[in-house]
């Protein structure tokens, strides 16, 4: 087969056509026995595919506007081309294995590229929507092959995103699995690229151990078709690999330190040009993932089918303004969601994107079916394009179903008087120690103090520990600093 080569004068469409042609030629070649031409062709394809994907990706992610049909088609092309490159890499590995008894450096180079493109394809699901579930047997087989040689940690160098990078089979294996785990709605298109840039930076610490380092550490089962799971495996434990959280946590804290010093990490590449809020969101997701790896593993709450329409409110201000009125006067096709399922801790829903705008991970939403039902307030933890065109699937972690709209104010004499509307979130016991307030995040940064009138008594307090946060909001506990009891006149006794 011919080796593809691009010239600077070729248009994007011409480059796509050339790649499509050579992908088809390589696929036909790999139906036979291994040839050096097939290997050379795959390397040549990688050079051209990597260059074109980088060019398209910069154009797509450099815009702050919603993608049009042409841009969505370009994103889909990246997904399908990356997936084909991953599959062809796996076929080339099988072809080499049939030809030679012992894996050599060429085998591991092809394995690295196959894992590279697997990671690229799963990353694209943030843009194109969740596709058919991946069968990771081929991915695990590549790692098993590398483990058999004892060279899974050897450095492998190739071009990625137009520049030379250093990696390893082990690092690329966990990169692909981590991208698959976090491309299910935790991050948007820009954020998943930032997360990937972090994984490249942290590649040296993506190393497996054979014994579970914690009760909920991430685990890969080499004899399964599954992606990453959590917790120790008891039966067949010798076929599992674990990703210890400590080295990643050290890398995360180093990045956080740089961030607090005003330096964005990673500092190179096109992701360094993204807004600071995108980097903050990624650091928050990494932080939560590390916490999950150290927490006690609990069974997932049972889901129950819902299947009805409900009114939704997005953002703390809208929840307070509209979430406590007569639902019937607001309910409309333009502002409703399709409630898919619900559990004790969360719910899943489908949202019509064109009518309701974009909902992002970290947004606060309020959902209520009718005036007789409680208002559910929750945080969006997953947001991905649905298989049904024009809709977005969201996952919501429930914060409270008992919120009350209340007003707080500054103590008399404060330079900024006036009432401030917030949501009171009662705790799970009657002591009040778990009570909290849903407030604008700017209010949390204010040192206070504040006042609230409760049953005739005036309580003075400050916000203390932040329990949750998201886009423009915070869930904060309070510290009572004083109480003024209501005075009762003699006539009232």
N, C-alpha and C positions, 0 to 999 in steps of 0.2 A: 504494500500500500504506500501511497505518497505521504510524505511528512508535511503537515500544514505549516504554512508560513504566511504572516501578515505583512503588508506594507502600510506605511503611514497614510497612504492615499485611499485605502479601502474604507468604505462606509461601514457603519455599525451593522446595517442589514446584510452587506456583503460578507462581513466577518461572521455573522450568525450563520449564513448559508454555507460558508466554508466549513465551519465547525460541525454543522448538522451532517454535511456530506462525509466528513472524515470520521465522525462518530459511527455512521452507518457502515462505512468501509471497515473500520476496526471491529465492529460487531461481527461482520461476516468473516473476517480473517480469523477471529478467535473461535470459530466453529471447527476449525481444523487443529493441527498440531502447532506447538509453539514455534514462532519464528522471531529472529532478531528484529525484523521489520515491524512486527507488532509492538515490540517493546519500544523501539524508536518512535513509532507512531503515537504511542500513548504519552511518552514524554513531550513530544511536539504538541499534542493536543493540550496537555496541561499548560504549557507556556502560553498558548493562544487563549484558552478558556480563562485562565487566571487574569490575563491582561484585560480581556473584554468585560469580565464580571466586575473587576475593579472600576473600570470606566463607567459602567452602567450604575453600579452601586453608589458611586460618588454623586452622580447626577440625581438619583432618586432621593438619597438621604440629605442632599444639600438643600432641598426645598422644604419650606415650612408649610406649604399648602398641601391639601389633600390630593392624593394621586388621581390622575384621570385614567381613562380606560387604557390608553397607550402605556402609561407608566405601570399600571397593574399587570399588563401583558409582559412588560420587560421584567418585572419581578418574578412572574411565573416562569419565564424563560430561564432565569438564574436557577430556580428550584429544579426544574426538570433536567436541565443540562448538568447540574451538580449531581443529581441522582443517577443519571446515566453514566457519568464519569466514575462514580463510586461502584456501580454494578460492573462496568467494564474492567475496573481495577481488580475486582474480585474474580472475574472470569480469567483475567490475565494471570493472576496468582495460581488459579487452578491449572491453567495451561502450563505454567512453569513447573508446577509440582508434578505434573504427569511426565514432563521431559527430564527433570533432574531429581535425583534421590535426596540430595541435601540442600536445604535453603541457603542461598548465598546473599551477598550484599544487594544484588539486583532484586531479589525476592522481597527483602525488607524495604527497599526504596519504593517498590510498587505498593506494598502493604501500607506504607506511610501515606502515599497519595490517595489510596482508596479510603482510608480513614479521614483524611483531610476533606474529601468531597462528601463523605457521609455527614460530617459536621456541618458543612455548608448547606446541604440539602435540608437537614432538620431545622437549621436556623431560619431558613426561608419560610417555614410554616407559620411564623409570626405574621407574615405578609399574605400568604396565599390561603391560609386556613389549614386546619388539621386535616391531613390526608389519611389514607388507609393506615391502620396501625403498623408500625415497623416491626419486622421480624429481625431481631438482633443476632440471630444465629451466625450469620456471616461475619458480623462485627466481632463476636466472641471468638469465632474461628481464627480470625487474624491475630487476635491477642494470644490465643493458645499456640499458634504457630511461632510467634515471637518468643513466648515463654519456653517453648521446647528448645529453642536455640540458645536461651539464656541472654539474648541480646535485646530484650525489650526496652532497656534503658539506654541503649547506645544512641549517640547523637546522629541525627539524620538532617541533612541540609538540602533545601530546595527553595524555589521562589514561591512566595505567597503575597498576594496583594502588591505585586510588582517589585518586591524587595526580598533579598535573601533572609531566610529565617532558620533557626535551629530548633529541633524538636526531637521527639523520640516516639517509638510505637506506643509505649505506655502512656505518654502524655497526650498523644493524639487520640488514643482510645478513650481516655477519660474526658477529654475535651468533647468528643462527639456525644458521649453519654450525658454529660452535664448540659450541653446545649439542647439536647433532646428533652431533658427534664425541665429546663427553664424556658422552652419555646412554646409551652402550652398555655400561655396567656399571662405569665408573671411580668413579662417585659414587652415593650413596644419595639418597633423596627430599629430605632436608633439605640435603644437601651440594650438590645440583644447583641448589637455590634460592639458596644462598650464592654459588655460582659465577656464577649469573645476576645477582645483585645486584652482584657485582664487575664484570661486563661492562657493566652500566649505568653504574657509576662510571667505568669506563675507556673509555666510548664515544668520547670525543674522540680516543683514540689508535688506534682500530680503523680505520685508513686503509690503503688498498692502495698498492702500488708495482708497476710494470710489469716490473721485472727482479728475478730471484731474489736476495735479500740473503744467502743462505747455501745450502749444499748440501742442506739438509733443511728449508728454510722451508715453512710451510703455503701451499698453492696452491689457487686456485679456477679451474676451466676453464669459461669462459662458454659454450662450445659443447658441453658435455657434460651428462649427467644425474647426474654424480657429486657427492658432497660434497667436503670438503677432502681434499687429497692432499699428499704431501711431495715436495720436490725440484724442480729446474728442468724446464721443458718445452722441448723443442727444436723439434719440428715443430708449427707453429701457435702459437708462443709469444706472438704478439700478442693472442691471445684468452684469455690467462691473467692473473690477478691474484695478487699475493703479499702475505702479511701479515708485515711485518718484526717480528722478536722484540724489538728494542731498546726501542721505546717501551713495549711491554707489560712488559718486564722492569723498566724504570724505575718503572712504576706498581706492579708487584708488590713491588719493594724498598721503596717508600714505604709500602705497606700492611703489609709485614713489620716495618718500623721502628715503626709505630704499634702493632702487635700486641705487640712486645717491650716497649713502653712501657706496656702494660696497657690499650690501647684497641682495641676490635674494629672492623675496617673490613670492610664498610660499617657505620656506627654507627646508621643509620636503617632503619626497616622491621622487619617481623616476624622477619627472619633474625638480627637482632642479639640476639634472645632465645634462640637455639639454644645448645647446649652448646659450650664452648670446643674440645672434641675434634673437633666437626664443622668448625669453622673451620680447625683445624690440618690436617685431612685435605684440605681444599680447597687450602690454600696449598701442601701437598706435591704435589698433582696439577698445579697451575700450575707449580711449580718443575720438575717432571719434564718437563712439556710444553715449557718453555723450553729445558731441556737437550737435548731431542730435536730442537728447531729449530736447534741449533748443532752437533749431532753429525754424524758421517759417515753418510750414508744407506746402510743395508745391506739386502739382499734378505731378505724374510721367510723363516724356516726352513720347509722343506717339511713339511706335515702328513701323518700317516699315520693311517688309521682304526684305532680300537681296538675298541670295541664289547663290553666285558665289565664285570662288576662288580668293584669293589675296595674294600678297607677304607680308611676315612679317619679321620684324627685331627686335631682342631682345637685350635690353641694349642700353645705350646712345652711347657707342663707335660704335656699329654696325649700329645704326641709322645714325650717322654722316658719317660713312665710306661708307655705301651702300644705304641709303635711298634716296639720291638725284641724283642717276645715272639713267641709262636707265633700267627701270623695266624689260623689255623683256629679257635682258641678264641674269637676276638673277632668273626669275620666274621658278620654278620647283616643281614637286610633293613633293620633300623632304623638301622644305622650304615654302610651301604655307599653308594657313589656309582656312577653309570653312567659309565664312562670312555669318552668319545666319540672323541677323537683325541689324537695326541701328536706332538711334534716334538722336535728336539734341545734346544730352549730352553723349551718349555712344553707344556701339555696343556689340553684342554677336557673338561669333565665336567658331568653333570647330577645334581642333588642334591635329594632329597625334603625339602622345606622343613618340613613338619609333624613329621617324625620327627627331623630333625637340627638344627632351629633355624636361625637366620639366620646366613649367612656373609657377611662384609663385605669390601670391598676393604681390603687391608692385613693381613688375618688370615694367620697362618702355618698351613699344613696339611701333614700327612704322608699319603702315599698308597702303599699296597703291595698288590699282587695276591695274592701268596703268600709263604710263608716263604723260598722259593728266590729271590725277586726282591728287588732293592735297595729300600730305603725312599726314596721321592722326597719331598724337602722343598721346598716352594715357597711363594711369596707370591701371594695372591689379587689379581689385577689387574683382574678384571671379574666382576660379579655382577648378573644381570638375571633377572626372572621368565621362565620358559620358556613356549613356546606350549602345552605340555602342562600343564594345571592342577595346582597343588600342587607344582611343581618349580621349581628355580632353576638356571640355567646359570651356571657359573663358568669363568673362564679363570685358569690358574695359571702364573706365571713360575717356572721351576725354579731353586732356589738351589743345591741339591746333591743328588747321588745316592750320596754316599759319607760321610754323616754318621756320627759315632761318639759314643756317650754317654760322657762322662768326668766326673770329679769334680775340682774345684779347691778350694782352701782359702786361708784367710788365713795369713800367716806366724805362727810361734809368738809368743805374747805379744800378739797382736792382740785387741782388746776384743770382737770378735765371731768366735769360733772356729767350727770345724765345716766339713764338706764341703758344697759347692754343686754340684749337677748341672747341666751345660751340654752343648751339642752341639759337638763339634769338627768343623770343616769344612776338610778339606785343600785346599790350593791346587792349581793346575794344573801346577806344576813341583816338583822335589825340593828346592829351596833353602829352602822354608818361608816365604819372604817374602810369599806370598799366602795363607798359612793364616789362618783366622779362627775365631771362636766365635759360635754362636747363643746369646744370653744374654737373660735378662729385662731390659727397658729400664732398670729401676731400678738394676741392677748396673752398667750402662754409666755412669750418673751418679756412681757411687762412684769415688773417686780411686784405690782400691786401696792397696797392691799385693796380688797374688794369687800362689799357688804351684800348680804342677802337677807330678806325678811322671811322668816319661817315661823308660822303659827304665832305671829305677833312679836316674836323675839328677833332682834337684829344680830346676825352673826357676822363677825369680821374674819376674813380668811385670806390666805395666799394659795396660789396653785403650787403644788409640789411635783411629785414624780409624774412624768409623762408615761402613760400606759400604752397608748397607741398614737400613731400620727399618720397623716396622709396629705393629699393635695389641699392645702389651705385650712386644715383642721387638726386638732389635737384632742385626745382624751386624757384629761389630767385629774389627778387626785387633788385633795385640798388639805390644808393645815389650818385648823381653827385657831385664831390668835386672840379672840375676844368675843364676849357675848353681852349684849345689853338687853336685859329682861324688860318685857312690856310693863308699864306702870298701870296699876289698877286704882281707880278712884274709889272713895268711900261709898259712893252711891251704887257702884257696881258690885260691892261685896254682898 
